[in-house]
């Protein structure tokens, strides 16, 4: 059992960080399943394209939140800062709407996030010509 607030916060944040990784993988698996089902059923490809874009956006938002958790974890590990201050730390660092949208775009363009969606979207476009 952790003895300090810093350790308790680190454990809680690490658990959330790992859960975000699982959720991101589930979103990608859902994207692949949607690709298989919608293309197999012959539904309109715009529906597939919009669904894939929405899942990509959701993963980008998830990864942005995960990145914040990671930054706080690194800060705890580096400085031994007092625990249980994630929300106040994030509020101080948040920035405005433009900064938040910029963080979403950056997360969406990470190769590990973008590659599956780009490939599925290319596959969707190729199906249109078959």
Residue frames as qw, qx, qy, qz and C-alpha x, y, z in Angstrom:
[[0.000, 0.890, 0.456, 0.000, 0.00, 0.00, 0.00],
 [0.394, 0.575, -0.044, 0.716, 1.39, 3.44, -0.94],
 [0.465, -0.501, -0.476, 0.553, 2.51, 5.56, 2.00],
 [0.125, -0.354, -0.015, 0.927, 2.58, 9.04, 0.50],
 [0.475, 0.671, 0.312, -0.475, 0.03, 11.11, -1.39],
 [0.235, 0.641, -0.540, -0.493, 2.47, 11.26, -4.32],
 [0.089, -0.139, 0.975, 0.147, 2.53, 7.48, -4.55],
 [0.380, 0.461, 0.731, -0.331, -1.24, 7.27, -4.30],
 [0.412, 0.737, -0.009, -0.536, -1.64, 9.84, -7.07],
 [0.103, 0.505, -0.756, -0.403, 0.97, 8.13, -9.23],
 [0.230, 0.080, 0.970, -0.005, -0.80, 4.77, -8.89],
 [0.417, 0.616, 0.526, -0.411, -4.19, 6.29, -9.72],
 [0.331, 0.749, -0.246, -0.518, -2.84, 8.16, -12.74],
 [0.028, -0.368, 0.880, 0.298, -0.89, 5.17, -14.01],
 [0.362, 0.293, 0.873, -0.147, -4.04, 3.05, -13.82],
 [0.430, 0.748, 0.266, -0.430, -5.96, 5.65, -15.83],
 [0.136, 0.676, -0.548, -0.473, -3.11, 5.99, -18.32],
 [0.162, -0.126, 0.962, 0.181, -3.13, 2.24, -18.95],
 [0.408, 0.507, 0.705, -0.280, -6.94, 2.20, -19.26],
 [0.350, 0.758, -0.087, -0.544, -6.72, 4.86, -21.97],
 [0.023, 0.440, -0.810, -0.387, -4.39, 2.59, -23.92],
 [0.271, 0.207, 0.939, -0.035, -6.94, -0.23, -23.76],
 [0.382, 0.693, 0.426, -0.439, -9.75, 2.10, -24.86],
 [0.221, 0.688, -0.408, -0.558, -7.70, 3.33, -27.82],
 [0.068, -0.184, 0.944, 0.266, -7.10, -0.23, -28.95],
 [0.323, 0.445, 0.802, -0.232, -10.82, -0.96, -28.63],
 [0.353, 0.744, 0.067, -0.563, -11.61, 2.05, -30.84],
 [0.145, 0.522, -0.694, -0.474, -9.20, 0.77, -33.49],
 [0.175, 0.070, 0.981, 0.052, -10.71, -2.69, -33.34],
 [0.371, 0.621, 0.548, -0.420, -14.16, -1.16, -33.73],
 [0.279, 0.700, -0.282, -0.593, -12.92, 0.77, -36.78],
 [0.040, 0.283, -0.897, -0.337, -11.64, -2.42, -38.39],
 [0.245, 0.318, 0.901, -0.166, -14.89, -4.26, -37.57],
 [0.366, 0.700, 0.263, -0.554, -16.98, -1.40, -39.01],
 [0.192, 0.563, -0.581, -0.555, -14.86, -1.45, -42.14],
 [0.051, -0.056, 0.982, 0.174, -15.44, -5.19, -42.56],
 [0.254, 0.478, 0.784, -0.303, -19.17, -5.08, -41.81],
 [0.318, 0.729, 0.136, -0.590, -20.11, -1.94, -43.73],
 [0.201, 0.517, -0.633, -0.539, -18.03, -2.79, -46.79],
 [0.098, 0.012, 0.991, 0.089, -19.31, -6.38, -46.69],
 [0.285, 0.558, 0.699, -0.345, -22.93, -5.29, -46.53],
 [0.323, 0.396, 0.510, 0.692, -22.46, -2.87, -49.39],
 [0.104, -0.851, -0.405, 0.317, -23.74, 0.13, -47.44],
 [0.324, 0.915, 0.025, 0.239, -23.05, 3.59, -48.71],
 [0.739, 0.098, -0.255, 0.616, -19.34, 4.29, -48.37],
 [0.018, -0.641, 0.120, -0.758, -19.96, 7.80, -47.05],
 [0.755, -0.586, -0.054, -0.288, -21.42, 6.21, -43.92],
 [0.912, -0.121, -0.128, 0.371, -18.23, 4.19, -43.49],
 [0.462, 0.441, -0.118, 0.760, -16.01, 7.20, -44.11],
 [0.302, -0.689, 0.060, -0.656, -17.90, 9.34, -41.61],
 [0.875, -0.469, -0.085, -0.085, -17.85, 6.57, -39.00],
 [0.828, 0.055, -0.144, 0.539, -14.10, 6.12, -39.41],
 [0.207, 0.565, -0.114, 0.790, -13.48, 9.86, -39.16],
 [0.561, -0.674, -0.007, -0.482, -15.58, 10.00, -35.98],
 [0.928, -0.318, -0.100, 0.164, -13.65, 7.12, -34.39],
 [0.633, 0.316, -0.135, 0.694, -10.38, 8.80, -35.35],
 [0.114, -0.670, 0.079, -0.729, -11.52, 12.02, -33.66],
 [0.779, -0.573, -0.053, -0.249, -12.58, 10.11, -30.54],
 [0.896, -0.107, -0.131, 0.410, -9.20, 8.43, -30.31],
 [0.376, 0.502, -0.124, 0.769, -7.43, 11.76, -30.76],
 [0.412, -0.696, 0.054, -0.586, -9.45, 13.17, -27.85],
 [0.918, -0.390, -0.075, 0.008, -8.66, 10.10, -25.75],
 [0.789, 0.153, -0.131, 0.580, -4.96, 10.35, -26.56],
 [0.082, 0.673, -0.114, 0.726, -4.94, 14.04, -25.66],
 [0.666, -0.645, 0.072, -0.367, -6.30, 13.23, -22.21],
 [0.956, -0.152, -0.062, 0.243, -3.82, 10.38, -21.87],
 [0.551, 0.475, -0.159, 0.668, -1.00, 12.76, -22.76],
 [0.267, -0.734, 0.158, -0.604, -2.04, 15.06, -19.93],
 [0.886, -0.451, 0.048, -0.098, -1.97, 12.13, -17.52],
 [0.878, 0.155, -0.084, 0.445, 1.48, 11.21, -18.80],
 [0.245, 0.665, -0.179, 0.682, 2.79, 14.72, -18.33],
 [0.541, -0.682, 0.179, -0.458, 1.57, 14.75, -14.75],
 [0.973, -0.205, -0.016, 0.110, 3.07, 11.32, -14.10],
 [0.692, 0.376, -0.156, 0.596, 6.43, 12.57, -15.34],
 [0.083, -0.724, 0.182, -0.660, 6.16, 15.65, -13.18],
 [0.792, -0.549, 0.095, -0.249, 5.41, 13.54, -10.10],
 [0.953, -0.015, -0.038, 0.299, 8.30, 11.25, -10.84],
 [0.538, 0.505, -0.131, 0.662, 10.73, 14.10, -11.45],
 [0.008, -0.572, 0.225, -0.789, 9.87, 16.47, -8.66],
 [0.311, -0.246, -0.824, 0.404, 8.07, 14.59, -5.93],
 [0.229, -0.295, -0.060, -0.926, 5.34, 17.23, -6.06],
 [0.388, 0.030, 0.666, -0.636, 2.47, 16.97, -3.57],
 [0.093, 0.201, 0.939, 0.262, -0.15, 14.45, -4.62],
 [0.117, 0.646, 0.745, -0.118, -3.73, 14.81, -5.68],
 [0.028, 0.669, 0.014, -0.743, -3.25, 17.98, -7.71],
 [0.411, 0.197, 0.721, 0.522, -4.01, 16.72, -11.20],
 [0.180, 0.790, 0.563, 0.163, -6.99, 18.95, -11.82],
 [0.157, -0.932, -0.013, 0.328, -5.43, 22.16, -10.52],
 [0.429, -0.396, 0.545, 0.602, -2.25, 21.43, -12.46],
 [0.369, 0.377, 0.719, 0.453, -4.24, 20.75, -15.64],
 [0.069, 0.908, 0.410, -0.052, -6.38, 23.88, -15.16],
 [0.259, -0.814, 0.197, 0.482, -3.24, 25.99, -14.87],
 [0.339, -0.294, 0.685, 0.575, -1.78, 24.45, -18.05],
 [0.534, 0.492, 0.684, -0.071, -4.96, 24.10, -20.13],
 [0.109, -0.120, 0.418, 0.894, -4.93, 27.20, -22.32],
 [0.495, 0.324, 0.131, -0.795, -7.92, 28.21, -24.43],
 [0.830, 0.353, 0.335, -0.274, -10.06, 26.53, -27.05],
 [0.578, 0.724, -0.364, -0.095, -7.42, 26.97, -29.77],
 [0.065, -0.561, 0.809, -0.163, -4.81, 25.23, -27.62],
 [0.661, -0.009, 0.683, -0.310, -7.21, 22.36, -26.93],
 [0.798, 0.551, 0.101, -0.221, -8.08, 21.95, -30.61],
 [0.339, 0.745, -0.575, -0.004, -4.38, 22.09, -31.45],
 [0.347, -0.380, 0.831, -0.213, -3.71, 19.30, -28.95],
 [0.792, 0.257, 0.476, -0.282, -6.46, 17.18, -30.58],
 [0.671, 0.702, -0.196, -0.135, -4.97, 17.72, -34.04],
 [0.071, 0.670, -0.733, 0.096, -1.48, 16.83, -32.80],
 [0.556, -0.160, 0.776, -0.252, -2.78, 13.63, -31.19],
 [0.803, 0.454, 0.274, -0.273, -4.71, 12.73, -34.36],
 [0.564, 0.751, -0.339, -0.061, -1.58, 13.11, -36.49],
 [0.423, -0.542, 0.726, -0.029, 0.59, 10.82, -34.38],
 [0.396, 0.315, -0.774, -0.380, 1.60, 7.93, -36.64],
 [0.037, -0.051, -0.977, 0.203, 0.34, 5.28, -34.21],
 [0.353, 0.454, 0.537, -0.617, -3.08, 6.96, -34.10],
 [0.434, 0.578, -0.173, -0.669, -3.37, 8.05, -37.73],
 [0.065, 0.327, -0.866, -0.373, -2.03, 5.00, -39.59],
 [0.225, 0.259, 0.937, -0.062, -4.94, 2.59, -39.00],
 [0.332, 0.694, 0.422, -0.480, -7.52, 5.24, -39.87],
 [0.216, 0.643, -0.424, -0.600, -5.65, 6.44, -42.97],
 [0.030, -0.155, 0.945, 0.286, -5.36, 2.84, -44.21],
 [0.253, 0.447, 0.831, -0.213, -9.05, 2.16, -43.55],
 [0.305, 0.742, 0.139, -0.581, -10.06, 5.39, -45.29],
 [0.137, 0.488, -0.678, -0.533, -7.87, 4.48, -48.28],
 [0.133, 0.102, 0.983, 0.079, -9.52, 1.06, -48.29],
 [0.307, 0.619, 0.572, -0.441, -12.93, 2.75, -48.23],
 [0.275, 0.701, -0.231, -0.616, -11.96, 4.94, -51.19],
 [0.026, 0.294, -0.878, -0.377, -10.68, 1.90, -53.09],
 [0.283, 0.324, 0.889, -0.160, -13.99, 0.08, -52.51],
 [0.363, 0.667, 0.198, -0.620, -15.76, 2.92, -54.25],
 [0.327, 0.602, -0.513, -0.517, -13.97, 2.08, -57.46],
 [0.201, -0.116, 0.970, 0.076, -14.57, -1.69, -57.37]]
